[in-house]
Amino acid sequence: MVMGMLAAGGLELMTDGARVPDESNPAGYFEYERVKTLDKGGDKTWLKGARGKGIKIISFLLRDLPDTNSYRVIFLDRDMDETIRSQQKMLVASGAHADPAQDELVAAGFRDHLRTVKAMLAHRPCFEALALNHADVLNHPVEQAARIERFVDAGLDAAKMAAIVDRALYRNRR
């Protein structure tokens, strides 16, 4: 959702279209495959090509970003039960098995991970972060788009950003 907002607002994104929209995410994934190599210890000079652009990086890979660059991170927090439910549906849709008996264990591990990532974002000088709440973006897109626009500081069109928020895609509510 936030990547779509950034694109609608006028920010150039680094994406490659390798993962196409599907039933789980009909608006698309806005991913860039090279991101998946960040934790592999290889060449990261390609990140310089992302300067001034939006690039989606999952929280597990933020720690692998080199300190030699500066990053503005928009961190979207979502209710844990909704996150787990969404992940289960995506697993089932892909033909994999979702095990609801593991939900609390997975949620506890993810909560720990999120605490670690938020602490890292607060303490590593290369990061500047804006925390957003998923429900707030859905329920107050105009205000949240304005926050994003101020944070990114790239002359984005906040009205266009807010206009693409589609509450109909909020299917895994608590």
Contact map, one row per residue, 1 for C-alpha under 8 A:
111110000000000000000000001000000000000000000000000000000000000000000000000000000000000000000000000000000000000000000000000000000000000000000000000000000000000000001000000000
111111000000000000000000000000000000000000000000000000000000000000000000000000000000000000000000000000000000000000000000000000000000000000000000000000000000000000000000000000
111111100000100000000000000001000000000000000000000001010000000000000000000000000000000000000000000000000000000000000000000000000000000000000000000000000000000000000000000000
111111110000000000000000001001000000000000000000000000000000000000000000000000000000000000000000000000000000000000000000000000000000000000000000000000000000000010010000000000
111111111000000000000000000000000000000000000000000000000000000000000000000000000000000000000000000000000000000000000000000000000000000000000000100000000000000111011000000000
011111111111100000000000000000000000000000000000000001000000000000000000000000000000000000000000000000000000000000000000000000000000000000000000000000000001000010000000000000
001111111111100000000000000000000000000000000000000000000000000000000000000000000000000000000000000000000000000000000000000000000000000000000000000000000000000010000000000000
000111111110000000000000000000000000000000000000000000000000000000000000000000000000000000000000000000000000000000000000000000000000000000000000000000000000100110010000000000
000011111110000000000000000000000000000000000000000000000000000000000000000000000000000000000000000000000000000000000000000000000000000000000000000000000001111110000000000000
000001111111000000000000000000000000000000000000000000000000000000000000000000000000000000000000000000000000000000000000000000000000000000000000000000000001100000000000000000
000001111111100000000000000000000000000000000000000011000000000000000000000000000000000000000000000000000000000000000000000000000000000000000000000000000101000000000000000000
000001100111110000000000000000000000000000000000000111000000000000000000000000000000000000000000000000000000000000000000000000000000000000000000000000000000000000000000000000
001001100011111000000000000001000000000000000000000011100000000000000000000000000000000000000000000000000000000000000000000000000000000000000000000000000000000000000000000000
000000000001111100000000000001110000000000000000010011100000000000000000000000000000000000000000000000000000000000000000000000000000000000000000000000000000000000000000000000
000000000000111110000000000001111000000000000000000000100000000000000000000000000000000000000000000000000000000000000000000000000000000000000000000000000000000000000000000000
000000000000011111100000000001111000000000000000000000000000000000000000000000000000000000000000000000000000000000000000000000000000000000000000000000000000000000000000000000
000000000000001111110000000001110000000000000000000000000000000000000000000000000000000000000000000000000000000000000000000000000000000000000000000000000000000000000000000000
000000000000000111110000000000111000000000000000000000000000000000000000000000000000000000000000000000000000000000000000000000000000000000000000000000000000000000000000000000
000000000000000111111000000111100000000000000000000000000000000000000000000000000000000000000000000000000000000000000000000000000000000000000000000000000000000000000000000000
000000000000000011111100000110000000000000000000000000000000000000000000000000000000000000000000000000000000000000000000000000000000000000000000000000000000000000000000000000
000000000000000000111111111110000000000000000000000000000000000000000000000000000000000000000000000000000000000000000000000000000000000000000000000000000000000000000000000000
000000000000000000011111110100000000000000000000000000000000000000000000000000000000000000000000000000000000000000000000000000000000000000000000000000000000000000000000000000
000000000000000000001111110000000000000000000000000000000000000000000000000000000000000000000000000000000000000000000000000000000000000000000000000000000000000000000000000000
000000000000000000001111110000000000000000000000000000000000000000000000000000000000000011001000000000000000000000000000000000000000000000000000000000000000000000000000000000
000000000000000000001111111110000000000000000000000000000000000000000000000000000000000000000000000000000000000000000000000000000000000000000000000000000000000000000000000000
000000000000000000001111111100000000000000000000000000000000000000000000000000000000000000000000000000000000000000000000000000000000000000000000000000000000000000000000000000
100100000000000000001000111110000000000000000000000000000000000000000000000000000000000000000000000000000000000000000000000000000000000000000000000000000000000000000000000000
000000000000000000111100111111000000000000000000000000000000000000000000000000000000000000000000000000000000000000000000000000000000000000000000000000000000000000000000000000
000000000000000000111000101111100000000000000000000000000000000000000000000000000000000000000000000000000000000000000000000000000000000000000000000000000000000000000000000000
001100000000111110100000000111110000000000000000000000110000000000000000000000000000000000000000000000000000000000000000000000000000000000000000000000000000000000000000000000
000000000000011111100000000011111000000000000000000000110000000000000000000000000000000000000000000000000000000000000000000000000000000000000000000000000000000000000000000000
000000000000011111000000000001111111000000000000000000110000000000000000000000000000000000000000000000000000000000000000000000000000000000000000000000000000000000000000000000
000000000000001101000000000000111111100000000000000000000000000000000000000000000000000000000000000000000000000000000000000000000000000000000000000000000000000000000000000000
000000000000000000000000000000011111110000000000000000000000000000000000000000000000000000000000000000000000000000000000000000000000000000000000000000000000000000000000000000
000000000000000000000000000000011111110000000000000000011000100000000000000000000000000000000000000000000000000000000000000000000000000000000000000000000000000000000000000000
000000000000000000000000000000011111111000000000000000000000100000000000000000000000000000000000000000000000000000000000000000000000000000000000000000000000000000000000000000
000000000000000000000000000000001111111111000000000000000000000000000000000000000000000000000000000000000000000000000000000000000000000000000000000000000000000000000000000000
000000000000000000000000000000000111111111010000000000000000100110000000000000000000000000000000000000000000000000000000000000000000000000000000000000000000000000000000000000
000000000000000000000000000000000001111110000000000000000000100100000000000000000000000000000000000000000000000000000000000000000000000000000000000000000000000000000000000000
000000000000000000000000000000000000111111000000000000000000000000000000000000000000000000000000000000000000000000000000000000000000000000000000000000000000000000000000000000
000000000000000000000000000000000000111111100000000000000000000000000000000000000000000000000000000000000000000000000000000000000000000000000000000000000000000000000000000000
000000000000000000000000000000000000110111110000000000000000000000000000000000000000000000000000000000000000000000000000000000000000000000000000000000000000000000000000000000
000000000000000000000000000000000000000011111100000000000000000000000000000000000000000000000000000000000000000000000000000000000000000000000000000000000000000000000000000000
000000000000000000000000000000000000010001111110000000000000000001000000000000000000000000000000000000000000000000000000000000000000000000000000000000000000000000000000000000
000000000000000000000000000000000000000000111111000000000000000000000000000000000000000000000000000000000000000000000000000000000000000000000000000000000000000000000000000000
000000000000000000000000000000000000000000111111110000000000000000000000000000000000000000000000000000000000000000000000000000000000000000000000000000000000000000000000000000
000000000000000000000000000000000000000000011111111000000000000000000000000000000000000000000000000000000000000000000000000000000000000000000000000000000000000000000000000000
000000000000000000000000000000000000000000001111111000000000000000001000000000000000000000000000000000000000000000000000000000000000000000000000000000000000000000000000000000
000000000000000000000000000000000000000000000111111000000000000000000000000000000000000000000000000000000000000000000000000000000000000000000000000000000000000000000000000000
000000000000010000000000000000000000000000000111111111100000000000000000000000000000000000000000000000000000000000000000000000000000000000000000000000000000000000000000000000
000000000000000000000000000000000000000000000011111110000000000000000000000000000000000000000000000000000000000000000000000000000000000000000000000000000000000000000000000000
000000000001000000000000000000000000000000000000011111000000000000000000000000000000000000000000000000000000000000000000000000000000000000000000000000000000000000000000000000
000000000011110000000000000000000000000000000000011111100000000000000000000000000000000000000000000000000000000000000000000000000000000000000000000000000000000000000000000000
001001000011110000000000000000000000000000000000010111110000000000000000000000000000000000000000000000000000000000000000000000000000000000000000000000000000000000000000000000
000000000000111000000000000001110000000000000000010011111000000000000000000000000000000000000000000000000000000000000000000000000000000000000000000000000000000000000000000000
001000000000000000000000000001110010000000000000000001111100000000000000000000000000000000000000000000000000000000000000000000000000000000000000000000000000000000000000000000
000000000000000000000000000000000010000000000000000000111110110000000000000000000000000000000000000000000000000000000000000000000000000000000000000000000000000000000000000000
000000000000000000000000000000000000000000000000000000011111110000000000000000000000000000000000000000000000000000000000000000000000000000000000000000000000000000000000000000
000000000000000000000000000000000000000000000000000000001111111000000000000000000000000000000000000000000000000001001000000000000000000000000000000000000000000000000000000000
000000000000000000000000000000000000000000000000000000000111111000000000000000000000000000000000000000000000000010001000000000000000000000000000000000000000000000000000000000
000000000000000000000000000000000011011000000000000000001111111110000000000000000000000000000000000000000000000000000000000000000000000000000000000000000000000000000000000000
000000000000000000000000000000000000000000000000000000001111111110000000000000000000000000000000000000000000000000001000000000000000000000000000000000000000000000000000000000
000000000000000000000000000000000000000000000000000000000011111110000000000000000000000000000000000000000000000000001001000000000000000000000000000000000000000000000000000000
000000000000000000000000000000000000011000000000000000000000111111000000000000000000000000000000000000000000000000000000000000000000000000000000000000000000000000000000000000
000000000000000000000000000000000000010000000000000000000000111111100000000000000000000000000000000000000000000000000000000000000000000000000000000000000000000000000000000000
000000000000000000000000000000000000000000010000000000000000000111111000000000000000000000000000000000000000000000000000000000000000000000000000000000000000000000000000000000
000000000000000000000000000000000000000000000000000000000000000011111100000000000000000000000000000000000000000000000000000111000000000000000000000000000000000000000000000000
000000000000000000000000000000000000000000000000000000000000000001111100000000000000000000000000000000000000000000000000000001000000000000000000000000000000000000000000000000
000000000000000000000000000000000000000000000001000000000000000001111110000000000000000000000000000000000000000000000000000001000000000000000000000000000000000000000000000000
000000000000000000000000000000000000000000000000000000000000000000111111000000000000000000000000000000000000000000000000000001110000000000000000000000000000000000000000000000
000000000000000000000000000000000000000000000000000000000000000000001111100000000000000000000000000000000000000000000000000001110000000000000000000000000000000000000000000000
000000000000000000000000000000000000000000000000000000000000000000000111110000000000000000000000000000000000000000000000000000111100000000000000000000010000000000000000000000
000000000000000000000000000000000000000000000000000000000000000000000011111000000000000000000000000000000000000000000000000000111100000000000000000000000000000000000000000000
000000000000000000000000000000000000000000000000000000000000000000000001111100000000000000000000000000000000000000000000000000001111000000000000000100000000000000000000000000
000000000000000000000000000000000000000000000000000000000000000000000000111110000000000000000000000000000000000000000000000000001111000000000000000000000000000000000000000000
000000000000000000000000000000000000000000000000000000000000000000000000011111000000000000000000000000000000000000000000000000000011110000000000000000000000000000000000000000
000000000000000000000000000000000000000000000000000000000000000000000000001111100000000000000000000000000000000000000000000000000011110000000000000000000000000000000000000000
000000000000000000000000000000000000000000000000000000000000000000000000000111110110000000000000000000000000000000000000000000000000111000000000000000000000000000000000000000
000000000000000000000000000000000000000000000000000000000000000000000000000011111110000000000000000000000000000000000000000000000000010000000000000000000000000000000000000001
000000000000000000000000000000000000000000000000000000000000000000000000000001111111000000000000000000000010000000000000000000000000000000000000000000000000000000000000000000
000000000000000000000000000000000000000000000000000000000000000000000000000000111111100000000000000000000010000000000000000000000000000000000000000000000000000000000000000001
000000000000000000000000000000000000000000000000000000000000000000000000000001111111110000000000000000000000000000000000000000000000000000000000000000000000000000000000000111
000000000000000000000000000000000000000000000000000000000000000000000000000001111111111000000000000000000000000000000000000000000000000000000000000000000000000000000000000100
000000000000000000000000000000000000000000000000000000000000000000000000000000011111111100000000000000100010000000000000000000000000000000000000000000000000000000000000000000
000000000000000000000000000000000000000000000000000000000000000000000000000000001111111110000000000000000000000000000000000000000000000000000000000000000000000000000000000100
000000000000000000000000000000000000000000000000000000000000000000000000000000000111111111000000000000000000000000000000000000000000000000000000000000000000000000000000000100
000000000000000000000000000000000000000000000000000000000000000000000000000000000011111111100000000000000000000000000000000000000000000000000000000000000000000000000000000000
000000000000000000000000000000000000000000000000000000000000000000000000000000000001111111110000011000000000000000000000000000000000000000000000000000000000000000000000000000
000000000000000000000001000000000000000000000000000000000000000000000000000000000000111111111000010000000000000000000000000000000000000000000000000000000000000000000000000000
000000000000000000000001000000000000000000000000000000000000000000000000000000000000011111111100000000000000000000000000000000000000000000000000000000000000000000000000000000
000000000000000000000000000000000000000000000000000000000000000000000000000000000000001111111111110000000000000000000000000000000000000000000000000000000000000000000000000000
000000000000000000000000000000000000000000000000000000000000000000000000000000000000000111111111110000000000000000000000000000000000000000000000000000000000000000000000000000
000000000000000000000001000000000000000000000000000000000000000000000000000000000000000011111111000000000000000000000000000000000000000000000000000000000000000000000000000000
000000000000000000000000000000000000000000000000000000000000000000000000000000000000000001111111000000000000000000000000000000000000000000000000000000000000000000000000000000
000000000000000000000000000000000000000000000000000000000000000000000000000000000000000000111111100000000000000000000000000000000000000000000000000000000000000000000000000000
000000000000000000000000000000000000000000000000000000000000000000000000000000000000000000111111110000000000000000000000000000000000000000000000000000000000000000000000000000
000000000000000000000000000000000000000000000000000000000000000000000000000000000000000000110011111000000000000000000000000000000000000000000000000000000000000000000000000000
000000000000000000000000000000000000000000000000000000000000000000000000000000000000000110110001111100000000000000000000000000000000000000000000000000000000000000000000000000
000000000000000000000000000000000000000000000000000000000000000000000000000000000000000100000000111111100000000000000000000000000000000000000000000000000000000000000000000000
000000000000000000000000000000000000000000000000000000000000000000000000000000000000000000000000011111100000000000000000000000000000000000000000000000000000000000000000000000
000000000000000000000000000000000000000000000000000000000000000000000000000000000000000000000000001111110000000000000000000000000000000000000000000000000000000000000000000000
000000000000000000000000000000000000000000000000000000000000000000000000000000000000000000000000001111111100000000000000000000000000000000000000000000000000000000000000000000
000000000000000000000000000000000000000000000000000000000000000000000000000000000001000000000000001111111110000000000000000000000000000000000000000000000000000000000000000000
000000000000000000000000000000000000000000000000000000000000000000000000000000000000000000000000000011111111000000000000000000000000000000000000000000000000000000000000000000
000000000000000000000000000000000000000000000000000000000000000000000000000000000000000000000000000001111111100000000000000000000000000000000000000000000000000000000000000000
000000000000000000000000000000000000000000000000000000000000000000000000000000000000000000000000000001111111110000000000000000000000000000000000000000000000000000000000000000
000000000000000000000000000000000000000000000000000000000000000000000000000000011001000000000000000000111111111000000000000000000000000000000000000000000000000000000000000000
000000000000000000000000000000000000000000000000000000000000000000000000000000000000000000000000000000011111111100000000000000000000000000000000000000000000000000000000000000
000000000000000000000000000000000000000000000000000000000000000000000000000000000000000000000000000000001111111110000000000000000000000000000000000000000000000000000000000000
000000000000000000000000000000000000000000000000000000000000000000000000000000000000000000000000000000000111111111000000000000000000000000000000000000000000000000000000000000
000000000000000000000000000000000000000000000000000000000000000000000000000000000000000000000000000000000011111111100000000000000000000000000000000000000000000000000000000000
000000000000000000000000000000000000000000000000000000000000000000000000000000000000000000000000000000000001111111110000000000000000000000000000000000000000000000000000000000
000000000000000000000000000000000000000000000000000000000001000000000000000000000000000000000000000000000000111111111000000000000000000000000000000000000000000000000000000000
000000000000000000000000000000000000000000000000000000000010000000000000000000000000000000000000000000000000011111111100000000000000000000000000000000000000000000000000000000
000000000000000000000000000000000000000000000000000000000000000000000000000000000000000000000000000000000000001111111110000000000000000000000000000000000000000000000000000000
000000000000000000000000000000000000000000000000000000000000000000000000000000000000000000000000000000000000000111111111000000000000000000000000000000000000000000000000000000
000000000000000000000000000000000000000000000000000000000011011000000000000000000000000000000000000000000000000011111111100000000000000000000000000000000000000000000000000000
000000000000000000000000000000000000000000000000000000000000000000000000000000000000000000000000000000000000000001111111110000000000000000000000000000000000000000000000000000
000000000000000000000000000000000000000000000000000000000000000000000000000000000000000000000000000000000000000000111111111000000000000000000000000000000000000000000000000000
000000000000000000000000000000000000000000000000000000000000001000000000000000000000000000000000000000000000000000011111111100000000000000000000000000000000000000000000000000
000000000000000000000000000000000000000000000000000000000000000000000000000000000000000000000000000000000000000000001111111100111000000000000000000000000000000000000000000000
000000000000000000000000000000000000000000000000000000000000000000000000000000000000000000000000000000000000000000000111111110111000000000000000000000000000000000000000000000
000000000000000000000000000000000000000000000000000000000000000000000000000000000000000000000000000000000000000000000011111110000000000000000000000000000000000000000000000000
000000000000000000000000000000000000000000000000000000000000000000100000000000000000000000000000000000000000000000000001111111100000000000000000000000000000000000000000000000
000000000000000000000000000000000000000000000000000000000000000000100000000000000000000000000000000000000000000000000000011111110000000000000000000000000000000000000000000000
000000000000000000000000000000000000000000000000000000000000000000111110000000000000000000000000000000000000000000000000000111110000000000000000000000000000000000000000000000
000000000000000000000000000000000000000000000000000000000000000000000111100000000000000000000000000000000000000000000000110111111000000000000000000000000000000000000000000000
000000000000000000000000000000000000000000000000000000000000000000000111100000000000000000000000000000000000000000000000110011111100000000000000000000000000000000000000000000
000000000000000000000000000000000000000000000000000000000000000000000001111000000000000000000000000000000000000000000000110000111110000000000000000000000000000000000000000000
000000000000000000000000000000000000000000000000000000000000000000000001111000000000000000000000000000000000000000000000000000011111000000000000000100100000000000000000000000
000000000000000000000000000000000000000000000000000000000000000000000000011110000000000000000000000000000000000000000000000000001111100000000000000000000000000000000000000000
000000000000000000000000000000000000000000000000000000000000000000000000011110000000000000000000000000000000000000000000000000000111110110000001000000000000000000000000000000
000000000000000000000000000000000000000000000000000000000000000000000000000111000000000000000000000000000000000000000000000000000011111110000000000000000000000000000000000000
000000000000000000000000000000000000000000000000000000000000000000000000000111100000000000000000000000000000000000000000000000000001111111000000000000000000000000000000000000
000000000000000000000000000000000000000000000000000000000000000000000000000001000000000000000000000000000000000000000000000000000000111111100000000000000000000000000000000000
000000000000000000000000000000000000000000000000000000000000000000000000000000000000000000000000000000000000000000000000000000000001111111111001000000000000000000000000000000
000000000000000000000000000000000000000000000000000000000000000000000000000000000000000000000000000000000000000000000000000000000001111111111001100000000000000000001000000000
000000000000000000000000000000000000000000000000000000000000000000000000000000000000000000000000000000000000000000000000000000000000011111111000000000000000000000001110010000
000000000000000000000000000000000000000000000000000000000000000000000000000000000000000000000000000000000000000000000000000000000000001111111000000000000000000000000010000000
000000000000000000000000000000000000000000000000000000000000000000000000000000000000000000000000000000000000000000000000000000000000000111111111000000000000000000000000000000
000000000000000000000000000000000000000000000000000000000000000000000000000000000000000000000000000000000000000000000000000000000000000111111111100000000000000001101000000000
000000000000000000000000000000000000000000000000000000000000000000000000000000000000000000000000000000000000000000000000000000000000000000011111110000000000011001000000000000
000000000000000000000000000000000000000000000000000000000000000000000000000000000000000000000000000000000000000000000000000000000000000000011111111000000000000000000000000000
000000000000000000000000000000000000000000000000000000000000000000000000000000000000000000000000000000000000000000000000000000000001000110011111111100000000000001000000000000
000010000000000000000000000000000000000000000000000000000000000000000000000000000000000000000000000000000000000000000000000000000000000010001111111110000000011011000000000000
000000000000000000000000000000000000000000000000000000000000000000000000000000000000000000000000000000000000000000000000000000000000000000000111111111000000010000000000000000
000000000000000000000000000000000000000000000000000000000000000000000000000000000000000000000000000000000000000000000000000000000000000000000011111111100000000000000000000000
000000000000000000000000000000000000000000000000000000000000000000000000010000000000000000000000000000000000000000000000000000000100000000000001111111110000010000000000000000
000000000000000000000000000000000000000000000000000000000000000000000000000000000000000000000000000000000000000000000000000000000000000000000000111111111111110000000000000000
000000000000000000000000000000000000000000000000000000000000000000000000000000000000000000000000000000000000000000000000000000000000000000000000011111111000000000000000000000
000000000000000000000000000000000000000000000000000000000000000000000000000000000000000000000000000000000000000000000000000000000100000000000000001111111000000000000000000000
000000000000000000000000000000000000000000000000000000000000000000000001000000000000000000000000000000000000000000000000000000000000000000000000000111111100000000000000000000
000000000000000000000000000000000000000000000000000000000000000000000000000000000000000000000000000000000000000000000000000000000000000000000000000011111111000000000000000000
000000000010000000000000000000000000000000000000000000000000000000000000000000000000000000000000000000000000000000000000000000000000000000000000000010011111000000000000000000
000000000000000000000000000000000000000000000000000000000000000000000000000000000000000000000000000000000000000000000000000000000000000000000000000010001111100000000000000000
000001001110000000000000000000000000000000000000000000000000000000000000000000000000000000000000000000000000000000000000000000000000000000000000000010001111110000000000000000
000000011100000000000000000000000000000000000000000000000000000000000000000000000000000000000000000000000000000000000000000000000000000000000000000010000011111110000000000000
000000001000000000000000000000000000000000000000000000000000000000000000000000000000000000000000000000000000000000000000000000000000000000000100110110000001111111000000000000
000000001000000000000000000000000000000000000000000000000000000000000000000000000000000000000000000000000000000000000000000000000000000000000100100000000000111111100000000000
000010011000000000000000000000000000000000000000000000000000000000000000000000000000000000000000000000000000000000000000000000000000000000000000000000000000111111110000000000
000111111000000000000000000000000000000000000000000000000000000000000000000000000000000000000000000000000000000000000000000000000000000000000000100000000000111111111000000000
000010000000000000000000000000000000000000000000000000000000000000000000000000000000000000000000000000000000000000000000000000000000000000001101100000000000011111111000000000
000000000000000000000000000000000000000000000000000000000000000000000000000000000000000000000000000000000000000000000000000000000000000000001000000000000000001111111000000000
000110010000000000000000000000000000000000000000000000000000000000000000000000000000000000000000000000000000000000000000000000000000000000000000000000000000000111111100000000
100010000000000000000000000000000000000000000000000000000000000000000000000000000000000000000000000000000000000000000000000000000000000011001000000000000000000011111110000000
000000000000000000000000000000000000000000000000000000000000000000000000000000000000000000000000000000000000000000000000000000000000000001000000000000000000000000011111110000
000000000000000000000000000000000000000000000000000000000000000000000000000000000000000000000000000000000000000000000000000000000000000001100000000000000000000000001111110000
000000000000000000000000000000000000000000000000000000000000000000000000000000000000000000000000000000000000000000000000000000000000000000000000000000000000000000000111111000
000000000000000000000000000000000000000000000000000000000000000000000000000000000000000000000000000000000000000000000000000000000000000000000000000000000000000000000111111000
000000000000000000000000000000000000000000000000000000000000000000000000000000000000000000000000000000000000000000000000000000000000000001000000000000000000000000000111111110
000000000000000000000000000000000000000000000000000000000000000000000000000000000000000000000000000000000000000000000000000000000000000000000000000000000000000000000001111110
000000000000000000000000000000000000000000000000000000000000000000000000000000000110110000000000000000000000000000000000000000000000000000000000000000000000000000000000011111
000000000000000000000000000000000000000000000000000000000000000000000000000000000100000000000000000000000000000000000000000000000000000000000000000000000000000000000000011111
000000000000000000000000000000000000000000000000000000000000000000000000000000101100000000000000000000000000000000000000000000000000000000000000000000000000000000000000000111
